[in-house]
Amino acid sequence: MELVNEIHLLEVFKLTITNGYEQSDREEKLDIINLNELEAQAKAIIPQGGFGYISGGSEDEWTLRENTNAFEHAQIVPRALTDMDNPETDTTVFGLNLKTPIMMAPTAAQGLAHAKGEVDTAKGVAAAGALMAQSTYSSTSIADTAAAGNGAPQFFQLYMSKDWDFNNHLLDQAKAAGVKAIILTVDATIDGYREADLRNKFQFPIPMANLTEYSEGDGAGKGIAEIYAAAAQKISAADVKRIADYTDLPVIVKGIESPEDALFAIGAGAKGIYVSNHGGRQLNGGPASFDVLADVAKAVDHRVPIIFDSGVRRGSHVFKALASGADLVAMGRPVIYGLALGGAQGVQSVFEELNGELKIDMQLAGTKTIEDVKKAKLLHIHY
């Protein structure tokens, strides 16, 4: 009986083995009740080291938890007698026409969750009519990830290296692949103290395609600290201009948590501000991203679009972020869990679930369009 059960589990959880690491091969639509439930389901099939890397935050993970808790600091005011129905989630940002204001955050090493990694993520995001952002540390190449989107818009996120030949190589690849903007991450000049990775003695088992293309090293078998050792610890306003001049693409500065830094980035030439604390993976004890969003948006004052992430799990979170000044709302971990559980179709299912929740919130709040949501007033309660 035990042998039969073991064979049955292997059939249910289809796997590919790469360098001894078990990767999901599942390709199926998901029946989702809420995104929070996906974490436990994904934990059952992602190996311990990979799951710890994906799910973990820094130190005791207070900021990670606060990212989601902070949405309770604001409430949506229901509206009645609005004479409207069928809310519309279409939006235009950065000149791109999108079916939803929800986008894929740049998330590294998605091969830890699924054998097809970012290729399947790109397919699922495109099927949902959403915007995809791919990471420097992707498991699949910039070109392959872009091609999988089949013409759907994508951004490329740059972890700036100390080696400008490497930076330029990545930017050349991104531009050739047709990405629409460069996201420059500025809050990861050093790795946060991530205890799950230390406990698991985690090393990347899956090669990182962009590293493989550039050098003999491939990122496999390396620890987090070793990867970050090559990253630039000094990033300045001049780097924003240098990237913009080199690519002739909009540069969006990611990792902004204060009005001062937002204004400084815009002064340096940034065409977008990305409010994020890296999903609670960097400075533990720092504020939840939602708690700083409104102040940053007030300082930006619509001069450039604002992307927001960290802690998004419900349609109401998306609504509150848009009403607090965001133009796009990104999510990472729930999409990766959907990827592990259902491949491209699982990714699409995650977007459809969150977008469906958002439409319900829009109807009950009397907001027909995303522009209406942005004008909605929230009730702020201080406990």
VOPAGU-2260 file (C-alpha; in pm, 1 decimal, decimal comma):
REM VOPAGU-2260
SITE   aa  ch    i         X         Y         Z
SITE  MET   A    0       0,0       0,0       0,0
SITE  GLU   A    1     283,5     241,7      85,3
SITE  LEU   A    2     447,1     177,0    -254,0
SITE  VAL   A    3     117,9     243,6    -433,5
SITE  ASN   A    4      73,7     568,7    -242,4
SITE  GLU   A    5     428,8     675,4    -326,6
SITE  ILE   A    6     373,9     609,6    -699,2
SITE  HIS   A    7      45,4     801,1    -683,3
SITE  LEU   A    8     218,6    1100,9    -527,0
SITE  LEU   A    9     483,3    1099,0    -797,6
SITE  GLU   A   10     208,6    1099,4   -1060,2
SITE  VAL   A   11      28,7    1390,5    -892,7
SITE  PHE   A   12     342,8    1591,2    -831,6
SITE  LYS   A   13     522,3    1559,3   -1163,2
SITE  LEU   A   14     890,8    1632,7   -1121,9
SITE  THR   A   15    1208,4    1705,2   -1315,8
SITE  ILE   A   16    1541,2    1641,2   -1141,8
SITE  THR   A   17    1816,8    1897,6   -1212,7
SITE  ASN   A   18    2148,3    1866,4   -1027,3
SITE  GLY   A   19    1965,2    1657,1    -770,4
SITE  TYR   A   20    1700,4    1926,3    -719,8
SITE  GLU   A   21    1334,8    1835,4    -771,2
SITE  GLN   A   22    1143,0    2078,9    -993,5
SITE  SER   A   23     769,8    2073,2   -1051,9
SITE  ASP   A   24     651,0    1990,6   -1403,7
SITE  ARG   A   25     283,3    2056,3   -1336,2
SITE  GLU   A   26      76,4    2234,6   -1602,1
SITE  GLU   A   27    -284,0    2292,6   -1497,2
SITE  LYS   A   28    -539,4    2554,4   -1403,5
SITE  LEU   A   29    -579,9    2606,2   -1029,9
SITE  ASP   A   30    -900,7    2621,4    -828,5
SITE  ILE   A   31    -806,6    2908,9    -596,2
SITE  ILE   A   32   -1011,1    3024,6    -299,0
SITE  ASN   A   33    -750,9    3275,0    -180,6
SITE  LEU   A   34    -384,6    3334,4    -250,5
SITE  ASN   A   35    -270,3    3278,1     108,3
SITE  GLU   A   36    -356,8    2908,4      80,9
SITE  LEU   A   37    -112,3    2861,6    -206,5
SITE  GLU   A   38     191,5    2894,5      20,1
SITE  ALA   A   39     126,6    2573,6     216,2
SITE  GLN   A   40      34,5    2388,6    -102,7
SITE  ALA   A   41     356,8    2499,4    -273,6
SITE  LYS   A   42     564,8    2412,4      33,8
SITE  ALA   A   43     456,0    2051,5     -10,8
SITE  ILE   A   44     625,1    2024,3    -352,0
SITE  ILE   A   45     914,0    2276,3    -352,0
SITE  PRO   A   46    1229,6    2138,1    -184,1
SITE  GLN   A   47    1309,5    2288,3     155,6
SITE  GLY   A   48    1604,2    2501,4      44,4
SITE  GLY   A   49    1422,1    2644,0    -253,9
SITE  PHE   A   50    1106,9    2711,9     -56,2
SITE  GLY   A   51    1305,5    2886,5     217,5
SITE  TYR   A   52    1468,3    3112,3     -40,3
SITE  ILE   A   53    1134,2    3199,4    -202,0
SITE  SER   A   54     925,6    3245,3     111,7
SITE  GLY   A   55    1175,5    3381,3     361,8
SITE  GLY   A   56    1240,8    3734,1     482,0
SITE  SER   A   57    1524,2    3889,9     676,9
SITE  GLU   A   58    1600,9    3841,0    1047,0
SITE  ASP   A   59    1280,9    3757,8    1240,9
SITE  GLU   A   60    1064,5    3858,5     941,4
SITE  TRP   A   61     873,3    4136,3    1119,5
SITE  THR   A   62     872,3    4360,4     812,1
SITE  LEU   A   63     766,3    4068,6     592,5
SITE  ARG   A   64     460,0    4015,3     810,5
SITE  GLU   A   65     385,9    4387,8     842,6
SITE  ASN   A   66     378,0    4424,4     464,3
SITE  THR   A   67      43,6    4244,1     459,4
SITE  ASN   A   68     -79,2    4358,4     802,6
SITE  ALA   A   69     -35,5    4723,4     701,7
SITE  PHE   A   70    -325,7    4707,1     457,6
SITE  GLU   A   71    -550,4    4694,0     765,5
SITE  HIS   A   72    -443,6    5051,3     841,7
SITE  ALA   A   73    -679,5    5173,5     568,8
SITE  GLN   A   74   -1034,5    5078,4     483,0
SITE  ILE   A   75   -1234,8    5100,7     162,6
SITE  VAL   A   76   -1553,2    5306,3     196,6
SITE  PRO   A   77   -1848,3    5120,5      40,8
SITE  ARG   A   78   -2058,8    5326,8    -198,2
SITE  ALA   A   79   -2426,5    5270,4    -286,7
SITE  LEU   A   80   -2668,3    5408,5    -547,8
SITE  THR   A   81   -2381,3    5456,3    -792,4
SITE  ASP   A   82   -2575,3    5337,5   -1099,6
SITE  MET   A   83   -2281,7    5133,5   -1231,7
SITE  ASP   A   84   -2192,5    4771,8   -1299,5
SITE  ASN   A   85   -1928,1    4561,5   -1472,8
SITE  PRO   A   86   -1612,5    4735,1   -1345,7
SITE  GLU   A   87   -1324,9    4755,0   -1592,7
SITE  THR   A   88    -967,5    4676,4   -1490,9
SITE  ASP   A   89    -801,9    4790,0   -1815,7
SITE  THR   A   90    -538,6    5056,4   -1764,4
SITE  THR   A   91    -264,6    5240,7   -1951,6
SITE  VAL   A   92      71,2    5293,7   -1780,3
SITE  PHE   A   93     409,7    5379,9   -1933,4
SITE  GLY   A   94     222,3    5399,2   -2264,5
SITE  LEU   A   95     126,5    5030,6   -2237,7
SITE  ASN   A   96    -231,8    4909,6   -2266,6
SITE  LEU   A   97    -288,2    4642,8   -2001,1
SITE  LYS   A   98    -587,9    4431,4   -1902,3
SITE  THR   A   99    -510,0    4470,5   -1533,9
SITE  PRO   A  100    -313,0    4700,9   -1303,2
SITE  ILE   A  101    -164,4    4389,5   -1139,3
SITE  MET   A  102     182,0    4296,8   -1266,5
SITE  MET   A  103     452,0    4037,5   -1205,4
SITE  ALA   A  104     728,1    4162,2    -977,4
SITE  PRO   A  105    1086,3    4080,5   -1084,8
SITE  THR   A  106    1159,4    3759,6    -893,3
SITE  ALA   A  107    1483,3    3564,4    -914,1
SITE  ALA   A  108    1549,0    3197,4    -980,8
SITE  GLN   A  109    1199,3    3079,5   -1067,3
SITE  GLY   A  110    1344,1    2744,0   -1168,6
SITE  LEU   A  111    1339,8    2669,9    -796,5
SITE  ALA   A  112     960,6    2642,6    -827,1
SITE  HIS   A  113     912,2    2491,5   -1173,5
SITE  ALA   A  114    1123,5    2328,9   -1442,0
SITE  LYS   A  115    1023,3    2589,1   -1702,8
SITE  GLY   A  116    1077,4    2880,1   -1466,3
SITE  GLU   A  117    1032,7    3227,5   -1608,1
SITE  VAL   A  118     927,3    3095,2   -1949,1
SITE  ASP   A  119     606,8    2958,1   -1797,0
SITE  THR   A  120     561,7    3268,8   -1583,3
SITE  ALA   A  121     585,6    3488,7   -1892,0
SITE  LYS   A  122     325,4    3276,0   -2071,1
SITE  GLY   A  123      84,1    3292,3   -1778,1
SITE  VAL   A  124     129,3    3666,0   -1725,9
SITE  ALA   A  125      74,5    3732,0   -2097,0
SITE  ALA   A  126    -240,0    3517,9   -2097,7
SITE  ALA   A  127    -373,3    3733,5   -1813,0
SITE  GLY   A  128    -305,7    4052,0   -2011,8
SITE  ALA   A  129     -61,8    4171,5   -1747,3
SITE  LEU   A  130     289,4    4317,3   -1741,3
SITE  MET   A  131     588,3    4091,9   -1672,5
SITE  ALA   A  132     915,2    4200,2   -1511,5
SITE  GLN   A  133    1206,2    3958,5   -1533,9
SITE  SER   A  134    1510,1    3949,0   -1304,4
SITE  THR   A  135    1883,8    3959,5   -1367,9
SITE  TYR   A  136    1903,4    3635,1   -1171,0
SITE  SER   A  137    1643,1    3451,0   -1378,2
SITE  SER   A  138    1667,1    3078,8   -1443,8
SITE  THR   A  139    1593,4    3141,7   -1813,1
SITE  SER   A  140    1758,3    3393,4   -2044,0
SITE  ILE   A  141    1627,4    3741,1   -2117,4
SITE  ALA   A  142    1560,9    3643,6   -2478,4
SITE  ASP   A  143    1381,6    3317,7   -2393,8
SITE  THR   A  144    1166,3    3483,4   -2128,1
SITE  ALA   A  145    1074,3    3765,4   -2364,2
SITE  ALA   A  146     995,2    3523,7   -2646,9
SITE  ALA   A  147     764,6    3324,0   -2420,2
SITE  GLY   A  148     552,5    3635,3   -2373,5
SITE  ASN   A  149     480,6    3629,9   -2748,6
SITE  GLY   A  150     482,8    4008,2   -2783,5
SITE  ALA   A  151     330,0    4091,9   -2444,6
SITE  PRO   A  152     509,3    4382,1   -2270,9
SITE  GLN   A  153     796,9    4305,8   -2037,2
SITE  PHE   A  154    1038,5    4505,1   -1822,7
SITE  PHE   A  155    1390,9    4394,4   -1727,8
SITE  GLN   A  156    1518,0    4438,2   -1373,4
SITE  LEU   A  157    1888,7    4507,3   -1332,2
SITE  TYR   A  158    2085,1    4408,3   -1024,6
SITE  MET   A  159    2372,8    4640,4   -1100,5
SITE  SER   A  160    2712,7    4471,1   -1096,4
SITE  LYS   A  161    3050,2    4618,9   -1014,2
SITE  ASP   A  162    3144,6    4501,7   -1364,7
SITE  TRP   A  163    3003,1    4748,2   -1619,1
SITE  ASP   A  164    3086,0    4514,8   -1906,2
SITE  PHE   A  165    2840,2    4270,9   -1747,0
SITE  ASN   A  166    2583,2    4545,6   -1692,0
SITE  ASN   A  167    2609,4    4653,6   -2053,9
SITE  HIS   A  168    2584,2    4292,9   -2171,4
SITE  LEU   A  169    2256,8    4251,6   -1980,0
SITE  LEU   A  170    2122,0    4583,2   -2105,5
SITE  ASP   A  171    2214,7    4491,9   -2463,3
SITE  GLN   A  172    2029,0    4161,9   -2426,0
SITE  ALA   A  173    1726,7    4332,3   -2274,2
SITE  LYS   A  174    1705,7    4594,6   -2545,2
SITE  ALA   A  175    1745,8    4331,5   -2818,5
SITE  ALA   A  176    1463,4    4132,8   -2658,8
SITE  GLY   A  177    1232,5    4433,4   -2684,7
SITE  VAL   A  178    1176,0    4514,0   -2318,0
SITE  LYS   A  179     992,5    4840,0   -2258,6
SITE  ALA   A  180    1180,6    4969,0   -1952,4
SITE  ILE   A  181    1467,3    4895,0   -1715,3
SITE  ILE   A  182    1396,9    4851,8   -1345,5
SITE  LEU   A  183    1706,4    4941,6   -1142,9
SITE  THR   A  184    1697,1    4777,6    -800,4
SITE  VAL   A  185    1869,9    5000,1    -544,0
SITE  ASP   A  186    1777,4    4837,8    -211,2
SITE  ALA   A  187    1989,0    4523,6    -249,1
SITE  THR   A  188    2345,3    4654,1    -248,6
SITE  ILE   A  189    2399,8    4395,4      23,8
SITE  ASP   A  190    2192,9    4091,8     109,3
SITE  GLY   A  191    1951,5    4103,3     401,1
SITE  TYR   A  192    2018,8    3861,2     687,1
SITE  ARG   A  193    1799,1    3573,6     569,5
SITE  GLU   A  194    1802,2    3305,3     835,2
SITE  ALA   A  195    1613,4    3042,1     634,0
SITE  ASP   A  196    1893,2    3037,2     377,2
SITE  LEU   A  197    2154,4    3008,1     652,3
SITE  ARG   A  198    1972,1    2724,0     825,9
SITE  ASN   A  199    1929,2    2538,4     498,5
SITE  LYS   A  200    2286,0    2616,4     388,2
SITE  PHE   A  201    2115,5    2708,9      64,5
SITE  GLN   A  202    2302,4    2723,6    -264,0
SITE  PHE   A  203    2142,6    2778,3    -602,5
SITE  PRO   A  204    2107,7    2434,1    -763,9
SITE  ILE   A  205    1972,0    2566,6   -1092,9
SITE  PRO   A  206    2199,8    2765,1   -1327,5
SITE  MET   A  207    2116,7    3133,0   -1379,4
SITE  ALA   A  208    2095,2    3175,6   -1753,9
SITE  ASN   A  209    2210,7    3537,0   -1769,8
SITE  LEU   A  210    2525,5    3452,2   -1574,6
SITE  THR   A  211    2587,6    3146,7   -1791,2
SITE  GLU   A  212    2571,5    3351,3   -2109,4
SITE  TYR   A  213    2832,8    3597,9   -1987,5
SITE  SER   A  214    3092,8    3387,2   -1811,4
SITE  GLU   A  215    3208,0    3036,9   -1732,3
SITE  GLY   A  216    3031,3    3057,5   -1398,4
SITE  ASP   A  217    2662,7    2976,7   -1408,1
SITE  GLY   A  218    2530,7    3065,0   -1064,6
SITE  ALA   A  219    2469,6    2699,2    -976,5
SITE  GLY   A  220    2626,0    2584,0    -651,6
SITE  LYS   A  221    2672,2    2939,0    -529,5
SITE  GLY   A  222    2541,8    3077,2    -203,5
SITE  ILE   A  223    2343,7    3398,7    -164,3
SITE  ALA   A  224    2640,0    3590,8     -21,3
SITE  GLU   A  225    2862,2    3489,5    -313,7
SITE  ILE   A  226    2606,0    3611,0    -567,8
SITE  TYR   A  227    2565,5    3943,1    -389,8
SITE  ALA   A  228    2941,9    3990,9    -355,0
SITE  ALA   A  229    2952,6    4073,5    -726,3
SITE  ALA   A  230    2673,3    4330,2    -691,6
SITE  ALA   A  231    2749,2    4701,5    -677,9
SITE  GLN   A  232    2743,9    4832,4    -322,5
SITE  LYS   A  233    2761,4    5191,7    -443,4
SITE  ILE   A  234    2475,5    5313,4    -664,9
SITE  SER   A  235    2438,8    5682,1    -740,9
SITE  ALA   A  236    2224,5    5922,5    -939,2
SITE  ALA   A  237    2484,7    5906,7   -1215,4
SITE  ASP   A  238    2408,6    5537,2   -1262,5
SITE  VAL   A  239    2043,3    5611,5   -1339,0
SITE  LYS   A  240    2148,8    5852,1   -1612,9
SITE  ARG   A  241    2415,0    5614,8   -1742,7
SITE  ILE   A  242    2162,2    5332,7   -1787,3
SITE  ALA   A  243    1905,2    5562,2   -1947,9
SITE  ASP   A  244    2162,3    5705,4   -2189,0
SITE  TYR   A  245    2298,2    5361,0   -2278,9
SITE  THR   A  246    1961,5    5199,4   -2346,8
SITE  ASP   A  247    1742,4    5494,3   -2446,1
SITE  LEU   A  248    1475,0    5324,8   -2231,7
SITE  PRO   A  249    1283,8    5453,7   -1928,6
SITE  VAL   A  250    1456,1    5370,4   -1601,4
SITE  ILE   A  251    1237,9    5286,5   -1301,3
SITE  VAL   A  252    1409,6    5300,0    -963,0
SITE  LYS   A  253    1301,2    5011,2    -737,6
SITE  GLY   A  254    1337,0    5002,9    -360,1
SITE  ILE   A  255    1211,3    5351,9    -276,2
SITE  GLU   A  256    1065,3    5392,2      73,3
SITE  SER   A  257    1087,2    5765,1     139,3
SITE  PRO   A  258     964,8    6084,3     -33,2
SITE  GLU   A  259    1320,5    6220,6     -28,8
SITE  ASP   A  260    1458,6    5924,1    -221,9
SITE  ALA   A  261    1169,0    5940,5    -469,0
SITE  LEU   A  262    1244,2    6303,7    -548,4
SITE  PHE   A  263    1616,4    6231,4    -569,7
SITE  ALA   A  264    1552,1    5948,4    -817,4
SITE  ILE   A  265    1329,4    6167,3   -1034,3
SITE  GLY   A  266    1594,6    6437,9   -1027,9
SITE  ALA   A  267    1843,5    6176,7   -1149,8
SITE  GLY   A  268    1623,4    6105,0   -1450,0
SITE  ALA   A  269    1404,9    5817,8   -1330,2
SITE  LYS   A  270    1087,3    5780,3   -1536,3
SITE  GLY   A  271     918,3    5569,0   -1271,9
SITE  ILE   A  272     928,3    5508,5    -896,8
SITE  TYR   A  273     892,4    5158,8    -754,6
SITE  VAL   A  274     786,1    5158,2    -387,9
SITE  SER   A  275     907,2    4833,0    -234,2
SITE  ASN   A  276    1098,7    4691,3      59,4
SITE  HIS   A  277    1191,9    4379,8    -139,0
SITE  GLY   A  278     910,4    4180,5      15,7
SITE  GLY   A  279    1062,0    4211,0     362,7
SITE  ARG   A  280    1384,1    4043,8     247,1
SITE  GLN   A  281    1624,9    4330,0     310,9
SITE  LEU   A  282    1600,8    4575,2     606,3
SITE  ASN   A  283    1397,7    4407,7     877,9
SITE  GLY   A  284    1246,0    4668,0    1108,6
SITE  GLY   A  285    1185,1    4903,8     819,6
SITE  PRO   A  286     829,2    5015,7     745,2
SITE  ALA   A  287     574,3    4819,1     551,0
SITE  SER   A  288     569,0    4940,8     192,1
SITE  PHE   A  289     198,8    5030,8     212,9
SITE  ASP   A  290     260,1    5255,7     511,7
SITE  VAL   A  291     496,6    5479,1     310,4
SITE  LEU   A  292     315,8    5466,2     -25,3
SITE  ALA   A  293      83,1    5764,1      22,5
SITE  ASP   A  294     364,2    5995,2     135,4
SITE  VAL   A  295     584,1    5892,3    -155,9
SITE  ALA   A  296     295,4    5940,7    -400,0
SITE  LYS   A  297     224,7    6285,7    -259,6
SITE  ALA   A  298     587,0    6386,5    -316,8
SITE  VAL   A  299     594,1    6240,3    -668,6
SITE  ASP   A  300     269,9    6424,0    -749,0
SITE  HIS   A  301     202,7    6235,8   -1075,5
SITE  ARG   A  302     530,6    6341,2   -1235,4
SITE  VAL   A  303     608,5    5976,6   -1310,7
SITE  PRO   A  304     414,2    5650,8   -1265,6
SITE  ILE   A  305     446,0    5457,9    -939,6
SITE  ILE   A  306     474,4    5079,8    -909,3
SITE  PHE   A  307     409,3    4925,4    -568,8
SITE  ASP   A  308     477,4    4582,4    -419,9
SITE  SER   A  309     529,2    4392,8     -93,1
SITE  GLY   A  310     265,3    4193,6      89,2
SITE  VAL   A  311     -10,6    4197,5    -174,6
SITE  ARG   A  312    -241,7    3899,6    -125,7
SITE  ARG   A  313    -599,2    4024,8    -186,4
SITE  GLY   A  314    -792,4    4229,3    -438,5
SITE  SER   A  315    -862,9    4477,1    -159,0
SITE  HIS   A  316    -486,8    4524,0    -118,1
SITE  VAL   A  317    -461,2    4614,5    -485,4
SITE  PHE   A  318    -752,7    4856,9    -449,5
SITE  LYS   A  319    -597,7    5025,3    -144,6
SITE  ALA   A  320    -258,5    5057,6    -311,9
SITE  LEU   A  321    -412,4    5217,9    -622,5
SITE  ALA   A  322    -618,4    5452,5    -404,4
SITE  SER   A  323    -299,2    5547,0    -218,3
SITE  GLY   A  324    -108,9    5655,9    -528,2
SITE  ALA   A  325      13,6    5345,6    -711,5
SITE  ASP   A  326     -37,3    5308,1   -1087,3
SITE  LEU   A  327      62,2    4941,1   -1098,2
SITE  VAL   A  328      59,5    4684,4    -817,7
SITE  ALA   A  329     310,5    4399,1    -836,6
SITE  MET   A  330     317,0    4062,6    -665,5
SITE  GLY   A  331     587,7    3798,9    -642,8
SITE  ARG   A  332     552,0    3505,3    -404,7
SITE  PRO   A  333     187,0    3413,5    -483,3
SITE  VAL   A  334     272,8    3395,4    -853,5
SITE  ILE   A  335     571,6    3171,3    -783,7
SITE  TYR   A  336     352,5    2941,4    -575,6
SITE  GLY   A  337     101,9    2930,9    -861,1
SITE  LEU   A  338     389,7    2850,4   -1097,0
SITE  ALA   A  339     497,8    2555,7    -881,0
SITE  LEU   A  340     143,5    2421,8    -856,5
SITE  GLY   A  341      30,5    2470,5   -1216,7
SITE  GLY   A  342     299,0    2611,6   -1444,2
SITE  ALA   A  343     183,9    2878,8   -1689,8
SITE  GLN   A  344    -180,0    2797,4   -1624,7
SITE  GLY   A  345    -121,4    2824,2   -1251,8
SITE  VAL   A  346      31,4    3168,7   -1298,8
SITE  GLN   A  347    -266,8    3277,4   -1506,6
SITE  SER   A  348    -498,5    3141,5   -1235,9
SITE  VAL   A  349    -330,7    3357,8    -971,7
SITE  PHE   A  350    -378,6    3673,9   -1178,2
SITE  GLU   A  351    -737,7    3586,3   -1259,3
SITE  GLU   A  352    -820,2    3522,2    -893,2
SITE  LEU   A  353    -674,0    3853,4    -775,4
SITE  ASN   A  354    -827,3    4045,4   -1063,8
SITE  GLY   A  355   -1164,5    3887,4    -987,1
SITE  GLU   A  356   -1141,1    3997,6    -624,3
SITE  LEU   A  357   -1044,9    4347,3    -739,0
SITE  LYS   A  358   -1355,0    4370,5    -959,8
SITE  ILE   A  359   -1579,4    4279,4    -665,8
SITE  ASP   A  360   -1416,0    4549,9    -453,3
SITE  MET   A  361   -1452,1    4801,4    -736,5
SITE  GLN   A  362   -1823,7    4726,5    -773,5
SITE  LEU   A  363   -1891,7    4755,9    -400,2
SITE  ALA   A  364   -1691,3    5078,1    -379,2
SITE  GLY   A  365   -1871,5    5232,1    -676,1
SITE  THR   A  366   -1561,2    5258,5    -892,2
SITE  LYS   A  367   -1612,1    5177,2   -1259,9
SITE  THR   A  368   -1253,6    5217,8   -1381,2
SITE  ILE   A  369    -899,9    5201,3   -1245,2
SITE  GLU   A  370    -887,4    5581,4   -1268,9
SITE  ASP   A  371   -1193,0    5588,6   -1041,8
SITE  VAL   A  372   -1014,9    5361,0    -796,3
SITE  LYS   A  373    -718,8    5599,1    -789,3
SITE  LYS   A  374    -955,7    5879,5    -685,6
SITE  ALA   A  375   -1131,6    5673,4    -417,2
SITE  LYS   A  376   -1092,7    5793,5     -59,9
SITE  LEU   A  377    -977,8    5549,6     207,0
SITE  LEU   A  378   -1065,2    5567,0     573,2
SITE  HIS   A  379    -748,3    5562,1     783,3
SITE  ILE   A  380    -774,5    5424,6    1134,0
SITE  HIS   A  381    -493,6    5451,9    1387,9
SITE  TYR   A  382    -513,4    5183,3    1654,2
